[in-house]
Amino acid sequence: MKHPGEILQEKLNSSGMSRKELALRTNVTEKHICTIVNGDKSISIAFARKLGYVFEDTSYWMNLQAEYDADQLRLQEEHDISQEEMGLLKSLYEIMIYFIERGYIHNNCGDASKVIQLREFLKISDLTQIPKITYNAAYRAQLTTNVKVDPYVLFAWQCMCERETENISISKSLDKGLLRRSIPQIKRAMFGNINKGIKELQDILAECGIAFQVVKNFRGAPVQGFIKETSEGRLILCLTIRGKRADRFWFTLFHEIAHILNGDNKTRFVDFDSVQGKAEQLADQYASDTLISPTLYRKFILSRDCTSWERIRTFAEANEVQPFIVLGRLQNDGYLDWSEYPDKVARYDWA
């Protein structure tokens, strides 16, 4: 970017005005003009005001200097980036590719520029500080010996959830009563095309005061569901299709709805699959009982041949859910092995 002094010299050339004449018109020394056009001095607010009389309005020269200063500061920032922070691009590679595809950051630049863009997107001045931040949100995750959490990826993913829900128009505040009354309608959204079902869920939940979105999952952020009340008072709910099983997706949705109804969205917690607590047990119970009537389920598992596909399909119809919901419940409760009826479980893939 050109120094404002270069542009000032261009103005002098086009107007035929000498540096000496400009000095007289602005009541400064000719040396002062020379130091600016040579790039050795900035245009101060006071001098910008004087230039405003001679050439353009004052704001033009002030903005010109401000843009130049910001550009120089960015170059200095890129130069001062530590090797530790630069190295984080490797662990964030997968989510970075997605950010580029979505247009959140651009790719026609070097690694230093990417670090600066990530800082801006994640609203943090140094990426290495991320593990020290307590992120005010609740989310459901899976943590096993084979699945690890990367704090940098998880933080970036959570920021992505906020970005991907910010344009969803919702009611002014959460309406729990309407959310409870909307449960049958939410259940019906599992029938038919999943993309259409997601749009239906967005519309239903928006009326209840919840910005809902299905977001991409990444290694390092083994998250099933995410709830956060933003600083603007918006309640966002995001789900992934991690694991791809449709029964897990719908169970997680109702699990998260339970947390919202129970007021758990006001509390920061990590709801890991491998960790049980009162809040998680209550949410699990709500999801189970909402999807399948507990009274009918007890009778069903005591009945003859409850594991045949025809009986599963009929029972699902009586509960107004997809058969894969009943199949997943039977597999989870140990009445069927996870390998049985593999072609009957719908799977959701990220397009």
C-alpha positions as CSV (number, residue, x, y, z in Angstrom):
1,M,0.0,0.0,0.0
2,K,1.2,3.5,-0.9
3,H,2.4,5.8,1.8
4,P,0.0,8.9,2.0
5,G,3.0,11.0,1.1
6,E,3.2,9.3,-2.3
7,I,-0.4,10.2,-3.0
8,L,0.2,13.7,-1.9
9,Q,3.1,14.0,-4.3
10,E,0.8,12.7,-7.1
11,K,-1.7,15.4,-6.2
12,L,1.1,18.0,-6.5
13,N,2.2,16.7,-9.8
14,S,-1.3,16.6,-11.3
15,S,-2.1,20.1,-10.0
16,G,1.3,21.6,-11.1
17,M,1.7,22.9,-7.5
18,S,5.2,22.9,-6.0
19,R,6.0,21.7,-2.5
20,K,6.9,25.3,-1.6
21,E,3.5,26.5,-2.6
22,L,1.8,23.8,-0.7
23,A,3.8,24.7,2.4
24,L,2.6,28.3,2.0
25,R,-1.0,27.3,1.5
26,T,-0.9,25.0,4.6
27,N,1.2,27.3,6.7
28,V,4.0,24.7,7.4
29,T,7.6,24.6,6.4
30,E,8.7,23.2,3.0
31,K,10.8,20.7,5.0
32,H,7.6,19.4,6.7
33,I,6.1,18.8,3.2
34,C,9.3,17.0,2.1
35,T,9.3,14.6,5.1
36,I,5.7,13.6,4.3
37,V,6.1,13.1,0.6
38,N,9.3,11.1,1.2
39,G,7.4,8.8,3.6
40,D,9.4,9.8,6.6
41,K,6.4,11.4,8.4
42,S,2.7,10.6,8.8
43,I,-0.1,13.0,8.1
44,S,-1.4,14.3,11.4
45,I,-5.0,15.2,12.0
46,A,-4.1,18.8,12.1
47,F,-2.2,18.7,8.8
48,A,-5.1,16.6,7.3
49,R,-7.4,19.5,8.1
50,K,-5.1,21.9,6.3
51,L,-4.8,19.6,3.3
52,G,-8.6,19.5,3.3
53,Y,-8.7,23.2,2.3
54,V,-6.2,22.7,-0.6
55,F,-7.2,19.3,-2.2
56,E,-9.8,16.9,-0.8
57,D,-11.9,17.0,2.4
58,T,-10.2,16.4,5.7
59,S,-11.6,12.9,6.2
60,Y,-10.0,11.7,2.9
61,W,-6.5,12.3,4.2
62,M,-7.3,11.0,7.7
63,N,-8.7,7.8,6.3
64,L,-5.7,7.5,3.9
65,Q,-3.3,7.7,6.8
66,A,-5.4,5.4,9.0
67,E,-5.6,2.7,6.3
68,Y,-1.8,2.9,5.7
69,D,-1.1,2.7,9.5
70,A,-3.4,-0.4,9.8
71,D,-1.7,-2.0,6.9
72,Q,1.7,-1.4,8.4
73,L,0.6,-2.7,11.7
74,R,-0.7,-5.9,10.1
75,L,2.6,-6.4,8.4
76,Q,4.4,-5.9,11.7
77,E,2.0,-8.4,13.4
78,E,2.7,-11.0,10.7
79,H,6.4,-10.5,11.3
80,D,6.0,-10.9,15.1
81,I,4.0,-14.1,15.0
82,S,5.7,-16.7,17.1
83,Q,6.6,-20.1,15.8
84,E,4.3,-21.7,18.4
85,E,1.3,-19.8,17.0
86,M,2.3,-20.4,13.4
87,G,2.6,-24.1,14.2
88,L,-1.1,-24.2,15.2
89,L,-2.1,-24.0,11.6
90,K,-1.2,-27.7,11.3
91,S,-3.6,-28.9,14.0
92,L,-6.3,-26.6,12.6
93,Y,-5.7,-27.7,9.0
94,E,-9.0,-29.5,8.5
95,I,-11.2,-26.8,9.9
96,M,-9.1,-24.2,8.0
97,I,-10.0,-25.9,4.7
98,Y,-13.6,-25.7,5.6
99,F,-13.3,-22.0,6.6
100,I,-11.8,-21.3,3.2
101,E,-14.5,-23.2,1.4
102,R,-17.1,-21.2,3.3
103,G,-15.4,-17.9,2.6
104,Y,-14.7,-17.1,6.3
105,I,-11.0,-16.7,5.4
106,H,-9.2,-16.4,2.0
107,N,-6.5,-18.6,0.8
108,N,-4.5,-16.4,-1.6
109,C,-2.0,-15.5,1.1
110,G,0.8,-16.9,3.3
111,D,0.6,-18.7,6.6
112,A,1.2,-15.5,8.6
113,S,-1.8,-13.9,7.0
114,K,-3.9,-17.0,7.7
115,V,-3.0,-16.7,11.4
116,I,-4.2,-13.0,11.4
117,Q,-7.4,-14.0,9.7
118,L,-8.0,-16.8,12.3
119,R,-7.4,-14.3,15.1
120,E,-10.1,-12.1,13.6
121,F,-12.5,-14.9,13.1
122,L,-12.0,-16.4,16.5
123,K,-11.9,-12.9,18.2
124,I,-8.6,-13.5,19.9
125,S,-5.3,-11.6,19.6
126,D,-3.0,-14.7,20.1
127,L,-4.1,-18.2,19.2
128,T,-1.9,-19.8,21.8
129,Q,-4.2,-18.3,24.5
130,I,-7.1,-20.5,23.4
131,P,-6.6,-23.3,26.0
132,K,-6.8,-20.8,28.8
133,I,-10.2,-19.5,27.8
134,T,-13.3,-20.8,29.6
135,Y,-15.9,-21.0,26.8
136,N,-19.3,-20.3,28.0
137,A,-21.3,-23.0,26.4
138,A,-22.8,-26.5,26.9
139,Y,-22.1,-29.3,24.5
140,R,-22.5,-33.1,24.2
141,A,-19.3,-34.9,23.2
142,Q,-17.9,-38.4,23.0
143,L,-14.6,-39.0,24.7
144,T,-12.9,-42.4,24.5
145,T,-9.4,-43.7,24.4
146,N,-9.5,-43.4,20.6
147,V,-11.1,-40.0,20.5
148,K,-9.3,-37.0,21.8
149,V,-10.3,-33.3,22.2
150,D,-8.1,-30.7,20.7
151,P,-8.8,-27.4,22.5
152,Y,-7.9,-25.3,19.4
153,V,-10.2,-27.3,17.1
154,L,-13.0,-27.3,19.6
155,F,-12.7,-23.6,20.2
156,A,-12.7,-22.9,16.4
157,W,-15.7,-25.2,16.0
158,Q,-17.7,-23.5,18.6
159,C,-17.0,-20.1,17.0
160,M,-18.0,-21.6,13.7
161,C,-21.4,-22.6,15.3
162,E,-22.0,-19.0,16.2
163,R,-21.2,-17.8,12.7
164,E,-23.4,-20.4,11.0
165,T,-26.4,-19.5,13.1
166,E,-26.0,-15.7,13.2
167,N,-28.2,-15.1,10.1
168,I,-31.1,-17.3,11.4
169,S,-34.0,-15.2,12.3
170,I,-35.6,-16.2,15.6
171,S,-38.2,-15.0,18.1
172,K,-37.0,-12.5,20.6
173,S,-36.7,-14.9,23.5
174,L,-36.9,-18.6,24.4
175,D,-40.5,-19.9,24.8
176,K,-40.3,-23.2,26.7
177,G,-44.1,-23.6,26.6
178,L,-44.2,-23.4,22.9
179,L,-41.1,-25.7,22.7
180,R,-42.9,-28.4,24.7
181,R,-46.1,-28.1,22.6
182,S,-44.0,-28.4,19.4
183,I,-42.5,-31.8,20.3
184,P,-44.9,-33.8,18.2
185,Q,-44.2,-31.5,15.2
186,I,-40.4,-31.9,15.8
187,K,-40.8,-35.7,15.8
188,R,-42.6,-35.6,12.5
189,A,-39.7,-33.9,10.9
190,M,-37.7,-37.2,11.0
191,F,-39.9,-38.6,8.2
192,G,-38.9,-38.0,4.6
193,N,-35.9,-36.2,3.2
194,I,-33.4,-35.2,6.0
195,N,-32.6,-31.8,4.3
196,K,-36.2,-30.9,4.3
197,G,-36.5,-32.2,7.9
198,I,-33.6,-29.9,8.9
199,K,-35.4,-26.9,7.4
200,E,-38.6,-27.8,9.2
201,L,-36.6,-28.1,12.5
202,Q,-35.1,-24.6,11.9
203,D,-38.5,-23.1,11.3
204,I,-40.1,-24.8,14.3
205,L,-37.3,-24.0,16.7
206,A,-37.0,-20.4,15.4
207,E,-40.6,-19.9,16.5
208,C,-39.5,-21.1,20.0
209,G,-36.6,-18.7,20.1
210,I,-33.8,-21.1,19.2
211,A,-31.4,-20.7,16.2
212,F,-30.9,-24.3,15.0
213,Q,-28.3,-25.5,12.6
214,V,-26.6,-28.8,11.6
215,V,-22.9,-28.2,11.3
216,K,-19.9,-30.1,10.1
217,N,-17.9,-32.1,12.7
218,F,-14.1,-32.3,12.8
219,R,-11.4,-34.5,14.3
220,G,-10.4,-32.9,17.6
221,A,-13.9,-31.7,18.3
222,P,-15.9,-34.9,19.0
223,V,-19.1,-33.0,19.6
224,Q,-22.7,-34.3,19.1
225,G,-24.6,-31.2,20.2
226,F,-23.9,-27.7,21.3
227,I,-26.0,-25.1,23.1
228,K,-25.0,-21.5,23.8
229,E,-26.7,-18.3,24.8
230,T,-24.7,-15.5,23.0
231,S,-23.8,-12.1,24.4
232,E,-26.7,-10.7,22.3
233,G,-29.1,-13.1,24.2
234,R,-29.6,-15.4,21.2
235,L,-29.9,-19.1,22.1
236,I,-28.2,-21.3,19.5
237,L,-28.5,-25.1,19.2
238,C,-26.2,-27.0,16.8
239,L,-26.0,-30.7,16.0
240,T,-23.5,-32.7,14.0
241,I,-24.0,-35.9,12.1
242,R,-20.9,-37.4,13.7
243,G,-21.2,-41.2,13.6
244,K,-23.8,-40.8,10.8
245,R,-26.5,-42.9,12.5
246,A,-29.9,-41.3,12.2
247,D,-31.1,-42.6,15.6
248,R,-28.1,-41.0,17.4
249,F,-28.9,-37.7,15.6
250,W,-32.5,-37.6,16.8
251,F,-31.7,-38.8,20.3
252,T,-29.1,-36.0,20.6
253,L,-31.6,-33.5,19.4
254,F,-34.1,-34.4,22.1
255,H,-31.3,-34.7,24.7
256,E,-30.3,-31.1,23.9
257,I,-34.0,-29.9,24.0
258,A,-34.2,-31.5,27.5
259,H,-31.2,-29.4,28.6
260,I,-32.9,-26.3,27.2
261,L,-36.2,-27.1,29.0
262,N,-34.3,-27.8,32.2
263,G,-32.4,-24.5,32.0
264,D,-29.0,-26.2,31.6
265,N,-28.1,-23.8,28.8
266,K,-27.4,-21.2,31.5
267,T,-24.6,-23.4,32.8
268,R,-21.3,-24.3,31.1
269,F,-20.7,-28.0,31.0
270,V,-19.3,-30.7,28.8
271,D,-21.8,-33.6,28.5
272,F,-19.5,-36.5,27.5
273,D,-21.0,-39.8,26.5
274,S,-18.6,-41.5,28.9
275,V,-19.5,-39.4,31.9
276,Q,-22.8,-39.6,33.7
277,G,-24.2,-36.9,36.0
278,K,-27.7,-35.9,37.1
279,A,-28.2,-33.4,34.3
280,E,-27.1,-35.9,31.7
281,Q,-29.3,-38.7,33.1
282,L,-32.3,-36.4,33.1
283,A,-31.6,-35.3,29.5
284,D,-31.2,-38.9,28.4
285,Q,-34.4,-40.0,30.2
286,Y,-36.3,-37.2,28.6
287,A,-35.0,-38.1,25.1
288,S,-35.8,-41.8,25.6
289,D,-39.3,-41.2,26.9
290,T,-40.1,-38.5,24.4
291,L,-39.2,-40.6,21.4
292,I,-40.7,-43.8,22.8
293,S,-43.5,-44.1,25.4
294,P,-41.8,-45.8,28.5
295,T,-45.1,-47.6,29.3
296,L,-45.5,-49.0,25.8
297,Y,-41.8,-49.8,25.6
298,R,-41.9,-52.0,28.8
299,K,-44.8,-53.9,27.3
300,F,-43.1,-54.2,24.0
301,I,-39.9,-55.7,25.3
302,L,-41.9,-58.3,27.3
303,S,-43.9,-59.3,24.3
304,R,-43.1,-62.2,22.1
305,D,-40.7,-61.6,19.3
306,C,-40.0,-57.9,20.0
307,T,-36.8,-58.1,17.9
308,S,-38.4,-59.1,14.6
309,W,-38.3,-56.3,12.0
310,E,-42.0,-56.5,11.4
311,R,-42.7,-56.0,15.2
312,I,-40.2,-53.2,15.3
313,R,-41.8,-51.4,12.4
314,T,-45.3,-51.8,13.9
315,F,-44.2,-50.5,17.3
316,A,-42.4,-47.5,15.7
317,E,-45.6,-46.6,13.8
318,A,-47.6,-46.7,17.1
319,N,-45.0,-44.3,18.7
320,E,-45.0,-42.1,15.6
321,V,-41.3,-42.4,15.0
322,Q,-39.1,-44.0,12.4
323,P,-38.3,-47.7,12.9
324,F,-34.6,-46.9,13.2
325,I,-35.4,-45.1,16.5
326,V,-36.8,-48.3,18.0
327,L,-34.0,-50.4,16.5
328,G,-31.4,-48.1,18.0
329,R,-33.1,-48.3,21.4
330,L,-33.2,-52.1,21.4
331,Q,-29.5,-52.1,20.4
332,N,-28.6,-49.6,23.1
333,D,-30.5,-51.6,25.7
334,G,-28.8,-54.9,24.7
335,Y,-31.8,-56.7,23.2
336,L,-30.2,-56.6,19.8
337,D,-26.5,-56.6,18.8
338,W,-25.3,-53.4,17.1
339,S,-24.5,-55.5,14.0
340,E,-28.1,-56.6,13.5
341,Y,-30.3,-55.0,10.8
342,P,-27.4,-52.9,9.4
343,D,-29.4,-51.9,6.3
344,K,-32.3,-50.6,8.4
345,V,-30.4,-47.8,10.1
346,A,-30.6,-44.6,8.1
347,R,-27.3,-42.8,7.8
348,Y,-26.8,-39.1,7.3
349,D,-23.8,-38.0,5.3
350,W,-22.3,-34.5,5.0
351,A,-23.0,-33.2,1.5
